[in-house]
Amino acid sequence: MNVIEINHLTKTYGKSRGITDISFNVEEGEIFGFIGPNGAGKSTTIRTLLSLIYPTSGNAKIFGKDCIEFAPDIKKEIGYLPSEVFYYDNMKVFDLLKYSASFYKKDCTKRIKELAEIMDLDLTKKIDDLSLGNKKKLGIVQGLLHEPKLIILDEPTSGLDPLMQQKFFELLETENQKGATVLFSSHILSEVQRLCNRVAIIKEGAIVTVEKISTLQENNYKKFKIHTKTALDKGYFDLPGVSQLEVKDHLVHFLFRGNLNGVLQKIAETDITNVWIEEPDLEEIFMHYYVKED
Ligand SMILES: Nc1ncnc2c1ncn2[C@@H]1O[C@H](COP(=O)(O)OP(=O)(O)OP(=O)(O)O)[C@@H](O)[C@H]1O
């Protein structure tokens, strides 16, 4: 079952682009990454899902219901952490969380205390006195206190130290194991790789690809490094599928995508002393999608 269905969603801000014809689905139980550089359109997509802004065209459904028409119903089941959190500074942390909980008409006191313990958040402090990172933790507790079925996170880790990031990821994994679906927006590749099963990559307002993380890695190019006994002519490895070919003395480097047999045969036909074949890391794969086209 799809928890989120986005169909041809477009949002323009006056004459400027927000997002253009975005479509993808998030299935129940997934931790789904939404990744792209600054200004790509992640927040615009998320704000539309939450009916904080209206689409110019297209639509989106959450739990099978139109996200604008059924917004009040849907919001009860969503935990949202915005990229930037703002609060009325005069309130105490616990009072703000109780106030937030009152919207869901259930007693969340036990859960607030559990989450505060996990995230090491002092409930007795005034919001005014919290550091940026602690305000972020408050946002996390606020987003999760009603045990939502869908958790939407927009750049959630900015401001958290590495230990807290780790605790937060573990918390998300626990919620996911209990059944929550997670949409995780980020421009940080390593955290998406660590947490998500599938990703949508967004660039300049449009979806570039939607893939399993594992498939992204498998279908990509391989990196070859070959040490030869004698210096080779550069043309020797200039084969279809080869790119970024560099030959320096006895060392040959290139990237290869395609049928491996041809290139392995070429290697076998020359006198080599060593060969290394490596998978690109995820960062290199993403960079390929990120690069701006002129
Ligand atoms: N309120 C607004 N008015 C005009 N243009 C906007 C507005 N909000 C966003 N945009 C534009 O829409 C595009 C997408 O922005 P958005 O904030 O959705 O990107 P993002 O992927 O979330 O980026 P970031 O990682 O920097 O938050 C950008 O070109 C941005 O300038």
Ligand as a Chemical Component Dictionary entry (heavy atoms), coordinates in Angstrom:
data_LIG
# 
_chem_comp.id                   LIG 
_chem_comp.type                 NON-POLYMER 
_chem_comp.pdbx_formal_charge   0 
_chem_comp.three_letter_code    LIG 
# 
loop_
_chem_comp_atom.comp_id 
_chem_comp_atom.atom_id 
_chem_comp_atom.alt_atom_id 
_chem_comp_atom.type_symbol 
_chem_comp_atom.charge 
_chem_comp_atom.model_Cartn_x 
_chem_comp_atom.model_Cartn_y 
_chem_comp_atom.model_Cartn_z 
_chem_comp_atom.pdbx_ordinal 
LIG N1  N1  N 0 8.181  31.402 -0.724 1  
LIG C1  C1  C 0 8.891  31.327 -1.847 2  
LIG N2  N2  N 0 8.827  32.315 -2.773 3  
LIG C2  C2  C 0 9.512  32.243 -3.947 4  
LIG N3  N3  N 0 10.303 31.209 -4.283 5  
LIG C3  C3  C 0 10.429 30.196 -3.409 6  
LIG C4  C4  C 0 9.731  30.198 -2.145 7  
LIG N4  N4  N 0 10.026 29.055 -1.483 8  
LIG C5  C5  C 0 10.877 28.379 -2.288 9  
LIG N5  N5  N 0 11.108 29.054 -3.435 10 
LIG C6  C6  C 0 11.971 28.616 -4.547 11 
LIG O1  O1  O 0 11.576 27.302 -4.921 12 
LIG C7  C7  C 0 12.718 26.507 -5.227 13 
LIG C8  C8  C 0 12.720 25.261 -4.359 14 
LIG O2  O2  O 0 12.988 25.645 -3.007 15 
LIG P1  P1  P 0 12.877 24.646 -1.772 16 
LIG O3  O3  O 0 13.014 25.441 -0.526 17 
LIG O4  O4  O 0 11.677 23.787 -1.943 18 
LIG O5  O5  O 0 14.195 23.752 -2.010 19 
LIG P2  P2  P 0 14.909 22.715 -1.036 20 
LIG O6  O6  O 0 15.272 21.547 -1.874 21 
LIG O7  O7  O 0 14.064 22.468 0.162  22 
LIG O8  O8  O 0 16.225 23.480 -0.648 23 
LIG P3  P3  P 0 17.022 23.603 0.761  24 
LIG O9  O9  O 0 17.768 22.308 0.903  25 
LIG O10 O10 O 0 17.923 24.751 0.478  26 
LIG O11 O11 O 0 16.012 23.859 1.825  27 
LIG C9  C9  C 0 13.939 27.390 -5.020 28 
LIG O12 O12 O 0 14.330 27.885 -6.283 29 
LIG C10 C10 C 0 13.439 28.507 -4.138 30 
LIG O13 O13 O 0 14.113 29.703 -4.397 31 
# 
loop_
_chem_comp_bond.comp_id 
_chem_comp_bond.atom_id_1 
_chem_comp_bond.atom_id_2 
_chem_comp_bond.value_order 
_chem_comp_bond.pdbx_ordinal 
LIG N1  C1  SING 1  
LIG C1  N2  SING 2  
LIG C1  C4  DOUB 3  
LIG N2  C2  DOUB 4  
LIG C2  N3  SING 5  
LIG N3  C3  DOUB 6  
LIG C3  C4  SING 7  
LIG C3  N5  SING 8  
LIG C4  N4  SING 9  
LIG N4  C5  DOUB 10 
LIG C5  N5  SING 11 
LIG N5  C6  SING 12 
LIG C6  O1  SING 13 
LIG C6  C10 SING 14 
LIG O1  C7  SING 15 
LIG C7  C8  SING 16 
LIG C7  C9  SING 17 
LIG C8  O2  SING 18 
LIG O2  P1  SING 19 
LIG P1  O3  DOUB 20 
LIG P1  O4  SING 21 
LIG P1  O5  SING 22 
LIG O5  P2  SING 23 
LIG P2  O6  DOUB 24 
LIG P2  O7  SING 25 
LIG P2  O8  SING 26 
LIG O8  P3  SING 27 
LIG P3  O9  DOUB 28 
LIG P3  O10 SING 29 
LIG P3  O11 SING 30 
LIG C9  O12 SING 31 
LIG C9  C10 SING 32 
LIG C10 O13 SING 33 
# 
